[in-house]
Amino acid sequence: MTAELTVATPSERAIVMTRSFDAPRHLVFAAWTRPELIRRWYGARGWDIVEARIDLRVGGAWRFVWQGPDGAVMASGGVYRDIVPPAVLSYTESFDDHWFPGEALVSHDFTEQDGTTTLTTTHLFASKQVRDLVIASPMERGVREGYERLDEILLTLP
């Protein structure tokens, strides 16, 4: 059974997504911070990571490049702000094609109970207008499909 993704807009600038995984949080955290794992799951079905660079330290940069249908390419990157393995991961995020203006601050909180990890992700945008643009995009579908892919690889990790 696939866990449900919940999406909320608790303030004018924030989107909060919550999803549980049947895996310990150190594995879920690893899936967010190891390039060889990111390549296996991050993104909607049909969009595959072809480049994943991670300099996992406060002030370190990350960059992901996806290839999608009909040769489409999308890329994003940012800088790590807070890293507390396996509990917290925070970074800036902006896209090369600037489908939303400016950059967002993304924070992941990983909590575990009885071998199940709940991931709460908060995106904080520059304005309500930018948040609304993102909510209206296919982001929720992409996140849901990526998390379904993550479920599949978590089953293969020791």
Secondary structure, 3 states (H helix, E strand, C coil): CCCCCEEEEEECCEEEEEEEECCCHHHHHHHHHCHHHHHHHCCCCCCEEEEEEECCCCCCEEEEEEECHHHCEEEEEEEEEEEECCCEEEEEEEECCCCCCCCEEEEEEEEEECCEEEEEEEEECCCHHHHHHHHHCCHHHHHHHHHHHHHHHHCCCC
